[in-house]
Amino acid sequence: MSPGLRQLIAGKREGEPLSPVDQERGFKGWYASKNLPHCDTPGTQQYVSYRLADSMPVERHSEWEAFLELEDEQEKLRRMETYLDRGHGACPLRHPHVADLVQGSWWHHDGVKYRLLAWVVMPNHVHVLFETWHVPLGEILHSWKSYTAKEANKILGTHGTFWAEDYFDRFIRDQPHLQRVARYIENNPVKARLVRAPEEWIWSSARYRGEPGAVVPVLTHPTARRTPPPPG
C-alpha cells in the first residue's frame, strides 16, 4: 500500500468510523487491497465484477498476472475487461437457463438486502451495480456465487469450480460516477459485439429501463422494496 493510500484510509476511518453494530454484522468499513481503496459500509453503492473459473486459460495465466501487477487501477480494469470480452473459456453463461439463474439470484433479495441499480450477464463474466443496506459486501457475493455455482452445475450436468475465487469491487464516489458505471455495464454487450443496442441483451438492466443507461430505480419484481428495510 502506498503512503498516500495509507493516509487516505486512515483519514476515512477516523472521519467515518464504523459503528459497533455494523462491525458485528461483518462490515469492514474503509480498507485497501494493494492500490485500491474500498468502502464496505451500509448505504455504499458498489460496482462489482466476477468471472467464470475457466475465463483465464492456463496458457494465458502470465498475461492475466501482468494485468494484476499494473499500478494504474483504471488501466488495469480496462485491460482485464477487454480480455474477458474476448470470450475465453466454455462460456456457460451463454446458456439461457444459466444466465436466467444468475440474473435471478440478483433479483431474489433486491429490495430486501440491497438495491439493484444496474447489471449484465456476459458469456464468461458479470457486472453488478447495487447499493448495500444491512448485509456486508462479502456476504452478498458469497451468497450469489455459492448458490449459482451449485445450481449451474446441475443445469449443465457438470462438476467442479464454476466461479473464479476473486472478484473486483469499486465504491461509487458520486452521481456522475454512478451514471458512467451504469452506462458501461449496460453497453458491455454492445462493446463485445453481441448486440447492436443495450436493450437487445436479455440479461441486462437495460431491458428494464425507459432510457438505456439512465440511472433510475429498476423494479425487478412487483414486491421489491426500493428503500432499506429496518435493521435487524
C-alpha positions as CSV (number, residue, x, y, z in Angstrom):
1,M,0.0,0.0,0.0
2,S,1.4,3.4,-1.0
3,P,1.9,6.1,1.7
4,G,-0.8,8.3,0.1
5,L,-3.4,5.5,0.1
6,R,-2.5,4.6,3.7
7,Q,-3.0,8.2,4.7
8,L,-6.3,8.3,2.8
9,I,-7.6,5.1,4.5
10,A,-6.6,6.3,8.0
11,G,-8.3,9.7,7.4
12,K,-11.5,8.0,6.2
13,R,-11.6,5.6,9.1
14,E,-11.2,8.5,11.6
15,G,-13.7,10.7,9.8
16,E,-16.2,8.0,9.0
17,P,-15.9,5.4,11.8
18,L,-17.8,2.1,11.6
19,S,-20.4,1.7,14.3
20,P,-20.0,-1.3,16.7
21,V,-23.3,-2.7,15.4
22,D,-22.0,-2.6,11.8
23,Q,-18.8,-4.2,12.9
24,E,-20.7,-7.0,14.5
25,R,-22.6,-7.5,11.2
26,G,-19.3,-8.1,9.4
27,F,-18.8,-4.8,7.6
28,K,-15.2,-3.8,7.1
29,G,-15.6,-0.1,6.8
30,W,-12.7,1.7,4.9
31,Y,-9.8,-0.6,3.9
32,A,-7.4,-1.1,1.0
33,S,-6.2,-4.0,-1.1
34,K,-3.0,-3.3,-2.9
35,N,-3.5,0.2,-4.5
36,L,-7.3,0.4,-4.4
37,P,-9.4,1.8,-1.6
38,H,-12.7,0.0,-0.6
39,C,-15.6,1.2,1.4
40,D,-17.7,-1.6,2.9
41,T,-20.4,0.2,4.9
42,P,-24.2,0.3,4.8
43,G,-25.6,2.5,2.1
44,T,-22.5,2.3,-0.1
45,Q,-23.1,1.9,-3.8
46,Q,-20.8,-0.8,-5.2
47,Y,-19.7,-1.8,-8.7
48,V,-18.7,-5.5,-8.6
49,S,-17.4,-7.8,-11.4
50,Y,-16.7,-11.5,-11.1
51,R,-15.8,-14.1,-13.7
52,L,-16.0,-17.8,-14.5
53,A,-13.2,-20.1,-13.4
54,D,-12.2,-21.1,-16.9
55,S,-12.3,-17.5,-18.3
56,M,-8.5,-17.4,-17.9
57,P,-6.9,-20.4,-19.8
58,V,-3.8,-21.8,-18.2
59,E,-1.7,-20.9,-21.2
60,R,-2.6,-17.2,-20.7
61,H,-2.0,-17.1,-17.0
62,S,1.0,-14.9,-17.3
63,E,-1.0,-12.3,-19.3
64,W,-3.6,-12.1,-16.5
65,E,-0.9,-11.8,-13.9
66,A,0.6,-9.0,-15.8
67,F,-2.7,-7.1,-15.6
68,L,-2.9,-7.5,-11.8
69,E,0.6,-6.0,-11.5
70,L,-0.4,-2.7,-13.1
71,E,-0.4,0.2,-10.7
72,D,-2.8,2.3,-12.7
73,E,-6.2,0.9,-11.5
74,Q,-8.2,2.3,-14.4
75,E,-5.8,0.8,-16.9
76,K,-5.8,-2.5,-15.0
77,L,-9.6,-2.8,-15.1
78,R,-9.7,-1.7,-18.8
79,R,-7.3,-4.4,-19.9
80,M,-8.9,-7.1,-17.7
81,E,-12.4,-6.3,-19.0
82,T,-11.2,-6.1,-22.6
83,Y,-9.6,-9.5,-22.1
84,L,-12.8,-11.0,-20.7
85,D,-14.9,-9.6,-23.5
86,R,-12.9,-11.9,-25.9
87,G,-14.9,-14.8,-24.5
88,H,-12.2,-17.2,-23.4
89,G,-13.4,-20.5,-21.8
90,A,-16.5,-22.6,-22.3
91,C,-18.8,-19.6,-21.6
92,P,-21.7,-21.5,-19.9
93,L,-23.3,-18.1,-19.2
94,R,-24.4,-18.2,-22.8
95,H,-26.8,-21.0,-21.8
96,P,-30.2,-19.2,-21.4
97,H,-31.1,-21.2,-18.2
98,V,-27.8,-20.5,-16.6
99,A,-28.0,-16.8,-17.4
100,D,-31.5,-16.7,-16.1
101,L,-30.3,-18.3,-12.9
102,V,-27.6,-15.7,-12.3
103,Q,-29.8,-12.8,-13.1
104,G,-32.5,-14.3,-10.8
105,S,-30.0,-14.6,-8.0
106,W,-29.6,-10.8,-8.0
107,W,-33.3,-10.2,-8.2
108,H,-34.1,-12.6,-5.3
109,H,-33.0,-10.2,-2.5
110,D,-33.4,-6.9,-4.3
111,G,-35.3,-4.6,-2.0
112,V,-34.5,-6.8,1.0
113,K,-30.7,-7.0,1.4
114,Y,-29.6,-4.4,-1.2
115,R,-31.0,-2.3,-4.0
116,L,-30.0,-3.2,-7.6
117,L,-29.1,-0.3,-9.9
118,A,-27.6,-2.0,-13.0
119,W,-26.4,-5.4,-14.1
120,V,-25.4,-7.5,-17.0
121,V,-24.6,-11.2,-17.5
122,M,-21.9,-11.7,-20.1
123,P,-20.7,-15.0,-21.6
124,N,-17.9,-15.5,-19.1
125,H,-18.3,-12.8,-16.5
126,V,-20.8,-10.4,-14.9
127,H,-21.1,-6.8,-13.7
128,V,-23.5,-5.7,-10.9
129,L,-24.1,-2.2,-9.6
130,F,-26.0,-2.0,-6.3
131,E,-26.4,-0.3,-3.0
132,T,-25.7,-2.3,0.1
133,W,-28.1,-2.0,3.1
134,H,-27.6,-4.2,6.2
135,V,-25.6,-7.1,4.7
136,P,-21.8,-6.8,4.1
137,L,-20.4,-6.9,0.5
138,G,-18.5,-10.1,1.1
139,E,-21.6,-12.0,2.4
140,I,-23.7,-10.9,-0.6
141,L,-21.0,-12.0,-3.1
142,H,-20.7,-15.4,-1.3
143,S,-24.4,-16.0,-1.4
144,W,-24.6,-15.1,-5.1
145,K,-21.6,-17.2,-6.2
146,S,-22.2,-20.3,-4.0
147,Y,-25.9,-20.7,-4.9
148,T,-25.4,-20.2,-8.6
149,A,-22.4,-22.4,-8.9
150,K,-24.3,-25.3,-7.4
151,E,-27.4,-24.8,-9.5
152,A,-25.5,-24.1,-12.7
153,N,-23.6,-27.4,-12.4
154,K,-27.0,-29.2,-12.1
155,I,-28.3,-27.5,-15.2
156,L,-25.1,-28.2,-17.2
157,G,-24.5,-31.7,-15.8
158,T,-21.0,-30.7,-14.7
159,H,-18.9,-30.7,-11.6
160,G,-16.1,-28.7,-10.2
161,T,-15.4,-25.0,-9.7
162,F,-17.7,-22.7,-11.6
163,W,-16.7,-19.2,-10.5
164,A,-13.2,-17.9,-10.1
165,E,-12.4,-17.1,-6.4
166,D,-11.6,-13.5,-7.0
167,Y,-13.9,-10.5,-7.6
168,F,-13.3,-6.9,-8.2
169,D,-15.2,-4.1,-6.5
170,R,-15.2,-0.3,-6.6
171,F,-17.3,2.0,-4.5
172,I,-19.2,4.8,-6.3
173,R,-18.0,8.3,-5.5
174,D,-20.8,10.4,-6.7
175,Q,-23.8,10.7,-9.1
176,P,-21.7,11.3,-12.3
177,H,-19.6,8.2,-11.4
178,L,-22.8,6.2,-10.9
179,Q,-24.1,7.2,-14.3
180,R,-20.8,6.3,-16.1
181,V,-20.6,2.9,-14.5
182,A,-24.3,2.1,-15.3
183,R,-23.7,3.1,-18.9
184,Y,-20.6,1.0,-19.1
185,I,-22.4,-2.1,-17.6
186,E,-25.4,-1.8,-19.9
187,N,-23.3,-1.1,-23.0
188,N,-20.9,-4.1,-22.4
189,P,-22.8,-6.4,-24.7
190,V,-22.6,-3.8,-27.5
191,K,-18.9,-3.2,-26.9
192,A,-18.4,-7.0,-27.1
193,R,-20.4,-7.0,-30.4
194,L,-23.0,-9.3,-29.0
195,V,-25.9,-7.0,-29.9
196,R,-26.4,-3.6,-31.6
197,A,-28.3,-1.9,-28.7
198,P,-28.1,-2.4,-24.9
199,E,-31.8,-3.2,-24.6
200,E,-31.5,-6.1,-27.0
201,W,-29.4,-8.1,-24.5
202,I,-31.9,-10.2,-22.5
203,W,-29.8,-10.4,-19.3
204,S,-29.3,-6.8,-18.6
205,S,-30.9,-4.0,-16.6
206,A,-31.1,-2.0,-19.9
207,R,-34.2,-4.0,-20.8
208,Y,-36.0,-2.7,-17.7
209,R,-35.4,1.0,-18.3
210,G,-37.2,3.6,-20.2
211,E,-33.9,5.1,-21.5
212,P,-31.0,2.7,-21.7
213,G,-28.2,3.7,-19.4
214,A,-30.2,6.1,-17.3
215,V,-29.8,5.6,-13.6
216,V,-33.3,5.1,-12.3
217,P,-34.7,2.5,-9.8
218,V,-35.2,-0.8,-11.6
219,L,-38.2,-2.6,-10.2
220,T,-37.3,-6.2,-10.8
221,H,-40.5,-7.7,-9.3
222,P,-43.8,-6.3,-8.0
223,T,-43.0,-6.7,-4.3
224,A,-39.4,-5.3,-4.3
225,R,-38.7,-2.6,-1.9
226,R,-36.8,0.5,-3.0
227,T,-35.9,1.8,0.4
228,P,-33.9,-0.1,3.1
229,P,-35.9,-2.2,5.5
230,P,-35.4,-1.6,9.2
231,P,-32.1,-3.1,10.6
232,G,-32.5,-6.5,12.2
